[in-house]
């Protein structure tokens, strides 16, 4: 039984070949990467990150992918291939300067979004926007200087996993913090019909926030604003 589970885990692991974004990206395109929380599968359409990615794909010149938070290597490989317009195997300054990247994530995925932004900083690639939803991580509070704008949504209810309450800019002259917005789910219910028993029983407010349509409408609006901004 354990061996079968391990085999399934390896077989189902997200790969670069699972992604649909063309490489290189067409000129002027925006690439949005959404990182899922926990051990959620990248293509689980019950998860809000995945649903938003599928919605964003309907926009012209927008390419969007959902990434498992523990598969950041896949995200970085995609970014390298997608931005390498002349296919010389490296990212040239001109390719970096014209990059239009947006990163968002929920729970561990929020931390993965910031870690990926930091990876891109090392490569000299700017990021238009990062969005964190109830972000959980050790190094997700400081927004690297290559990020133009960042916004954070969180809840801090008792008896649940609590998200990052505040993000701050590494360099306030380069990164605008659009807000740290708190929600509460005490005495509030969410549609958990598609959630697992464990999520419904033990997830608490952290799980409810992941399912809150009002939060994801705001996330979508921030992303849309960043896409339109030139």
N, C-alpha and C positions, 0 to 999 in steps of 0.2 A: 504493500500500500504506500509506504513512504517512498520507495523507489519510483513508483508510478507517478506520485505527486511531483517528485523532483524532475522526472523526465518531462512532465507536462509543463513545469515552470520553465525549463530550458527551451522547450519547443515553442512556448508562447511568448518568450522574451522578445521585446520590440527590437526590430532591426531597421537599418537605414532603408532597406528595400521595401519596408512597410509604408514609407512616406510617399506622398504623391507630388510634392513640390518639385518643379523642374529645376535642373541645374545646368547652366546658370539661370538665375532668375531673369525674366524679361526686364529691360530697363524701366525704371520708375516704379517697379512693383514694391509692395510692402509685404514683409514676411512676419507673421504672428505665430509665436509658439506659446502654447498653454501647457503648464505642468500640473499633472494630477497629484492628489494627495495620497497618503497611505501606500498600500500596495495595489492600487487600482490599475486595471489594465488600460492601456492607451486608447483602445477602441470601444470602451464601455459607454454606450450612448445613454445610460442612466445617470452618468456623472455630469455635473454642470459644466465643467471645463470642456469636456468633449462636445456637449451640445452647443456651447458658444463657438467653438472652433468650426463646427459644421455650418452654423449661421454665417460666420464671417466669410466662409468660402463663397458665399453667394454674391459678394461684392466684387466689382471689376477691379483687376490689378491687385487683388489681395490673395495671398496664399497663406493658409493656416494649417497648423499641425498640432496634435495633442501628443505630449511626451510623458512617459512615466518618470516620476521624479528621480528614480535610481538609475535612469538611462540617459544621463546628461551627456555621455559620450556620443550617443546617437544624435542628440541635438547639435553638439559642436561639429560633428562630421557633416551634418546637413548644412549648417551655416557656412562652413568652409567651402563646400561644393557650390552652394547657391550663390555665394558672393564672388566666386572666382570667374569673373566674366570672360577673361581671355584664356582661361583653362591652362594656365602655366604652372598650376600646382601650389601657388602661394597667393596671399592676399596683398595686392599692391596698394599704395596709399590712395590712388584714385578710386579703387574698388571699395575701400573702407569708407572714404568720404561720402560716397553716394548711397551707402547702405541705409535701408529703412527697416528697422527691426523693432518689434514690440514683444515684450515678454510678460506673461502673467501666470499666476498659479495659486493654488489653494492648499493650505496646511503645509506639509513638507514640500509641496509644489511651489508654494510662495518662496520658501528658502532656496529651492532649486532655480527659480527665476533670477534671484539676486546673484546666486553663485555663477550662473551662466552669463549674466551681465558683467560680472567680474572677469570671467574668462575672455569675454569680448574686449574688455578694457586692455587686457594684455596684448591683444592682437591689433589694437588701435581702431576698433569698430565702435561707432556710436550706437546708442539705443534711444529710440524716440520716447519710450514709455515703459515703466514697469508697474504692474498692479499686483498687490498681495491681498489675498483673502484669507483671514485667520491664519496667517503665516506662522509656521512652527519651525524653528531652527536656531542654531547657535550664533550664526553670523549673518542674520537677515535684517539687522536693524540699520546698517549703514549702507546707503545707496552710493555706488561708485560714481566717479566724476564723469564717466562717459555717458551717463543716463541724463537725458534732457529733463524729463518729468517723472515723478513717481507718486503713487497714491496707495494708501493702506486702509483696508477694511478689517475690523476685528470685533470679537466679543470677549468679554471678561467675566462671564457668568460663573458662579460657584459650581463645584462638583463636575467639571468637564475640562477637557483640554482647552487651554486659553491661548488665543493668538497673540502675536506681537502687537503691543499697544502703541508703539511709536517708532516711526522710521525717521532718519535724519540724513542730511546730505553730507557726504565726504567733503565736498566743496560746494558751499551754498551759492557761489557765483556761477556755477556750471549746471547745477541740478535744482529744479524747483520741486519742492514737496507740496503736492496739491492738497494734501490733507490726510489726517488719521481719523477715520470715522468709526465710531463705536455703535454697535447694535446690541440689543438684549433679546433673549428668547425665553425668558422666565414667563411662564404661563402662556406661551405662544405655541401653536401647533403648526406643523408643516406637513405637506403631503409626503409621507414616507412609504407609500405603497410599493415603490420599486427598491426600497432599501433592504439590506440583509437584516436578519434577526439581530445579529450582533450590533449593527449600526443603530437600529431602532432602540435596542435595549441599553446599550452602553455609550452611544455616541453623544448624547446630550446636546447642548447648545452648539458644540463644534460641528456636529453632523447636521443640525438644523440650519446653520448658516450656509453650509454647502448646498442646501436645497432651497434656499430663500430666493425666489425669482426677483424680488425687488433689488437685492444685492447685485445679481447678475445683469439686470437692466442697467444699473449704474456702471458696472464694469464695462459693458458693451458701449455705453455712451462715451466713456473716457477713451476707449480704444478707437471708436469712430472719430472722435475729435482729433486724436493724434494722427490717424490716417489722412484726414483732410488737411492737416497742417503741413505746410511746405517750407 
